[in-house]
Each structure stands twice: as C-alpha cells, then as structure tokens.
Amino acid sequence: PRLKAASLRVPRGAPRVTGAGPRRAWRGRPAEFGELHGVGREMPKGGKSGKSRDGGGAGGDTLACGLKVLAPIPLAAAIIGKGGSSIAKMRSNCKARLSLTEHGDFYPSTDSRILTAQTQDEEHMEEVIRELVAKVAEVAQADSNGIEADLRLKVLVPRAASGGIIGKGGANVKEIRERTNAKISIADTCGSGPGSDQLISISGTEEALHIVLTEVSKQVQALTEEPWFATWVRTNSATSGSSGYGGILTSTGGPPGGNHSYGDYSRTTGVDTLTRVAHSLPPYVMEDSRGFALSCVVPQRLVGGLIGRAGSGIKEVQNLTGTRIGIRDIPDDPDNCSMNIAGPLANTCAAYMLMMRRYIDAEYQASEGR
C-alpha cells in the first residue's frame, strides 16, 4: 500500500486518516492468519515483558499462581524496605516471587507502581496477601495522625475473573460487601480480551481487606490453566511518568484542542509504543461517538487474498474488531483499489493491523506463485 495525503475533519463527521502499509515484501514464511489467535505457534523465548525491578518478576518461568496490586509510592517504599530488606523477607516468608515496576513506571492515571506476586500454590499466595495487607495497615497508621480511617487497596485482575467476583446479578460482590462492610468498586476493563486488566478498588478495615483480597485471589487463581494467564502475569501496563496520562501525553485533561506534549518513543519497540499510546489517550478520544475511518491503497492483484474465500477474511476481521471494511475500485486506476476501515478508534487501528497481516501473507503467496 502506498501513502496518501491525510485529511482530518474534526467539526463534522468522522476524522479520516489515510494509512500506509508495508513497503517491503515479506522475507520468510509468514504465519497463517489463524495463528493470530494463538494457535500453532509459541511466543518466542526472551520476548519483552513489562519492566520490573526488585527481583525481576518477569523473568524465568511463570509460577502457578499470580496476583497484581497497585502500590502507591508510600506502600511501595514499605514493601521494599531499607536496602530491599522488607521485600527480601516477604519473598522468604511466603516463598514467593515479588516484583515492582521500575521507580517512576506507574499504572496509567495513577501514581502507583504495579506489584506482581507469584507463588507455587494458593496457600503461599494467602501468606503474600496477609503480609501485604499488614503493610497497607502499617503505612496507613504512619499517615493517620491518630485518626482512624478505612484502609484502601487497588487490585488488577484479568477481565475473565471479574464475572466470578461479581456473581450472577451481583450476588457474590453483594454478599462480600455485607459480610465485611467493605466498599468494593469494579472499573471498566481496559480491553476486550479475557486477560485485559480490570481494576478493583477496595476500602475497609484490615480484616475486611484481607477477606476481600483473598476472595479476589481465588477467582484469579481459578484461571491459572487458561492459555493467556501466564502472559497476563508476566506483563503489565505501567508507563513512565506520573499520573495524568501515564507520563506519555501531557494535557490539561480538558476537552479536545488543548496543547499536548508527546514523549519520546524512539527507544521503544513498536508494540510497546502502541500499548503506551493507547493507555495514554483520554476517554474523549477513545470514545468519540463519531467513529474514525482509515483508508489505504492496495494492489488489485492482492485483493483476493485480502478478502479471502467468499469474503471470509474480511468477515473474520470485522467480527473480531467490530469494524466495517470495504474494498473498492479506484476510477482511472485499474491496478489499485482503495481499502476503507471504519469504527471506534482502537478497533479501527486493530483492524488495520490485521488486514496488513493478510496483505503480507497475500504478497508472499503471490511471490511464490500460489
């Protein structure tokens, strides 16, 4: 696909961005399209996971059980301790692998690092929870000035676990609230896959926090056999910088049109950049009701491979992403066609990437004379 001039209409209709596809042919055997769904290939060893320190919890084999907690700066300091003494003691007592994201790498829109805990079984995870809640209470005591207040903790769970936590018609979470008098809120998920992060906020007494966190952990550990679980444990969505938009995009947080300062992505991989930018965008961009449209030019000779037999390729991508995809002839240009993708911003970008996968596969097959 070749680059076309971009056009953007903000006041009316959908913003339209023209995209360019790959400029060089695939040099090697591309994976089949079905392998996008995790079939037929393993993730290469040594792939990059979220940055971590204080033990590098992303390294090595993933242990059987996993849990992620947001650690505000005071809590992170208490967990690490002087010279790392506290976290070393927790690892030893709980027989756990504990890691925190780098200093300054926070969960988007917070000033909290991500603590990842891994253990071989649920019994040792229970020990982690007990010591973690004790640390929360210790930090709260130091900051309370003698005034008693609820303890607060935020937990990241895979999207697939939230259903068990909530229960049918909200029955489970209601029962836990009534039993512990804890306040529990479950935020919207950050993505659509079963391993997408979902944030749960808990506040209450030390005992209530322990009970709720234990119940949450049970629902998370029930998913350990799922093929995506190890990846969820190993990776995180932390971004460099403070609160706001994860330090990647700085703005006033108001409506569109303000001044923005963008971070330097030159030293990050494409996937890292994509993830960081997506997490940095404010809701008024990601949820714009007008939708977005993206178009590019593709060679006529590859259209059959893009569409797939009886349109199966386009239908698959449309169903996966909830977008509309159309390929049309270009007047006075018999050698090329226009491919147009429309839908919500993130969905449109995802569909474009999947169609470029089909483009590369079709290009390779054409070069092989298939």
N, C-alpha and C positions, 0 to 999 in steps of 0.2 A: 504493500500500500504506500502511496506517496502522500506527502504532506500537502494539505490545502490551507488556504487562508482561514484564520479563525474569525468567528463572529460571536458577539455576546450581546444579548438583548435583555437587560435587567428589568426595565419598566413593564414590559408586556411579554406574555408568552414564556416559553421555556428557554433558558440560556442554552446556546448551542456552541459546542466546542468541537472543532474538527481534529481528528487524531491521525497520527501516522503509525503505520505498522512496522514490522521489522524490515531492515534494509538489506540484510544479507541472508542468503539461503542457509537452511539448517545443515550443519556439517556433522552428520551422525544419525543414528537411528532414533527417531523421536518415539516417545511412549505413545501407546494407544490412548485415544481420548477417554476410554473408560477408566484408565489408571488415575485420572484426576480424582476419582472418588476413593482412592486408597487401595485399589485392587491391583495386584500383580507386581508392585514394587515396594521395597522398603525404603524408609528415609535413609539417605546416606549417612554413614557414621561421621561424627565430627561436625555435624551441622550446628549452626549457631542457635543457642537458646538465649533466653533473657539474661542480661548481665547480672552477676551476683558476686558477692564477696562474703567474707567471714565464714569460709568453708566451701564456697563454690558449689552450692547445692545443685546446680545444673549439670555438674559433671558426673561421670560414672553412670552405672545402671540405675534406673528409677526403682526405688523401693516400693513395696506393695501398697502402702497407704500414703496419702498425701493430703495436705491442708494448707491453705493460704490465708494470711491475716494481714490487714493493713496496720503498720506500726508507725504512728506519728513520731516526730523527732524525739520527744522525751522517752517514749516507750522503747524505741529502737536503741537509744543510749543505755537504758536499763537492761535490755536483753543482752547487749554486747558486754557491758561492764568494763571495768578498768582493764585495759590491755587485752580485752576479749575473754576475761576470766569467767564472766557470768554465762556467756553462750557456750563456752567450753564445758562448764559444769552441767548445763542443761543437756548438752549432747551426751555426756557421760551418764547422767542420771536416767535419761529417757531412752538411751540407746537410739538416738535419732540423728538424722542429717538435717541441720538447720542452716538456712542461708538467707541473707538480706540483700536486696538490690543495692547497688552502689550508693554511696552517700551523694545525695542530690538527684537520684533517679527515683521519681515518685509516681504513684498511681495517678492517672490523669485527673485534674481538677482537685487534687488534694496535696497536702504536704506530708504524705505518708509513704514510707518505703514498704515494700512487699516482703513479708516474712514467709518463706516456704518451709514447711516441716514434712519430712518423710520418715516413716518407720516401717519395720517389717510386719507389724501387726497392729490391730486396734487397741490392744492393751497398752502398748507403748505410746500410741497416739494419745490415749487418755492421760498418760503421765505428762506429755507435752502440754495438753490443754490445762491440766492442773497447775503446772508451773507458769504457764503463760498468763492465766487469769490472776495468779498471785502477783505477777509483775505489773499487771494493769492496776491492781489494787494498791500496790506499793507506790506507783507513780501518782495515782490519784490522791493518796494520803499525803504525799510530799507537796502537792499543789493545792490542797484543800484549805489551808489556813484554819484548820479545825472545824470547817463546815462540812457536814456530811452531805454527800451528793451521789447520784447514781453513777456507776461505772459505765464506760462506753467502749465498744469494740466493733470494728467492721471486718467482715469476713468475705472473701471471694470464693464463690462456689461455681462449678460448671452449671450451665443452664439446665442440663438434664436433671440435676439434683433438686432444683427449686420446686418441681412438682411434688416430690415426696415430702419436702419441708412444709409446703402449703397444705397439701392434702386435698381430698375431694371437697369442693365448696369451701375451702379454707379451714376445714375441720382440724387438721393437725396443728397448724400455727395458732389457731384459737385456743386449743387445749393447752399448748405450751404457755401461751400468754397467761391464761387463767391459773395455771399451776405455779408459775414463777413470778407473776406480776411484772414480767419484763416487757419492755417496749421493743417490738421487732418490726422492722420495715424492710421490704424487699424491692430493690430498684429494678428498673427495666434492664434487660440484658443488653450488652454491647454488640452482640452479633446474633446470627441466626443458627449457627451450628450447636450441637449438643455440648461441645467443650468451650463455648463462649462464656466469658466471665460474667457473673451476676453478683452484685454487691448486696450483702445483707448487713444491716445496722442493728446492733443490739445494745440496749441500756437497761441497767437494773443493779441489784445487789451482786456481791461477789458470788454468792451461791447461785443466783439466777443466771449469771453469765456462764458459770460452769455447766449448768444443766442445759442451757440453750446451745452452747457451743458443742457440747457432747452430742446432742440430737442432730445438729447440723452435720457434724463429722460423720455420724452413722450413715446419713443419706449420701454423703460424698463417697465414703468407702464402699458403699453398695455398688458403685460404678467402676470399681478398680479393674474389672475384667473387660471393660469396653476398649476397643482398639485405639481410641483417641485419648484415653485417660493419661497415659504416660507423657504424651506431648503436652497436655494441659498442665501437668505437674512441673515439667521442665521449663516451660516458657512463662513469660509474664508480659504485661502491657505497660510496664513502667517507662517513663520518658524523662529525659534530662531536664532539670529546671524545677521551678516551684509550682505553686498552684496556678489556676487560670486555665491555660490550655496545654499543660504539661511542659511549659517552657519552650515549646516549639513555635507557637504562634502567639504573639503578644498583641492584645487588643483591649479595648475598654470593656468588652463584654456586652456592649450595647448592640443596636441594630446594625445592618449592613451599611457600609460606606465609610467606616472609621479607618484610621491609619493602622496598618499592620506591619509588624517586623518579623521576618521569617528567619528561622535558624539555618545553620549551615549543615546541609545533608551530604556534602561531598565525601565525607569519610564513612558513610553508612552504606550498607547493601541496599539494593532496590526494594527488597521485601521489607527490610527494617524501615526504610523511608516511607513506604506505602502505609505500613501499620501506624507509624508515629504521626503522620499527617492525618490519617483517618481519625485517630483518637483526639487529635488537637482541634478538630473543626467544631465550632459551636453548633447547637441544635438548629439555629435558624438557617444554617447552610445545609445540614444533612437532612432536615425535614421540610425543605422548601416544597410547598404543595404543587407548584407548577411542574415539577419534574425537570429533568435535563435530557438533552439529546446530544449524541455524539455521532459523527459520520466520518468515513474514510473511503478512499478509492481502492478497489481490489481488482486484479486482473480477471477478465471474463473467463479465461481458461481454468481458473481455480474455483469458480463459483459452485460447481457441482460438489467439490469436496467440502466447501464451507456449509452448503445447505444439507448435505447428507442424503441418503436414500429416502425418497418420498418426504423430504423435509425433516427427517428425524434429528439431524444435527442441530438445526436452529431450534426445533421444538424442545430438545433437551436443555439447551442453554436458556431458553425463555422460561421453562418450568423451574429451573434451578435458581434463576435470578429475579423472576417476576418482572421481566422487561419485555418490550416489543422490539423485534428485529426484522428489518426489511432490506432486501437487496433489489435494486432497480437499475435498469439500463440508463446510460448517460447519453442524451441526444448528441449526435455527431461525434461520438467516441465509441466505436464498436468494440474496441479492445479492452474496455474497462467498465466496471459497474460501481455504483455507489452503495455502500452498506451503512444503514442507519440504525442506531440503538437508542431507545428512549425509555426512561423510567426514573426512579429516585437516584440521586447522585451516586451513592455507593453501589447500588445494584447495576447501574449503567456501566460504571468502571469495571465491575466484576465480569459483566457480560462481555465487554470489550476484550478483556484478558483471555476469557475462554474462547472467544471467536478467533483471537490471534493464535491460540494453540491449534485450533482447527486449520487456520491458514498455513502455519508452519508444516503441519502434517500433510496437508494437501500439496504444498510446494515440494516437499520431499518425495511424495509418491509420484508426482508428475515428473520429477527429475529421474526417477527410477523406471519410468515408462509403465507404471501400473495403471 
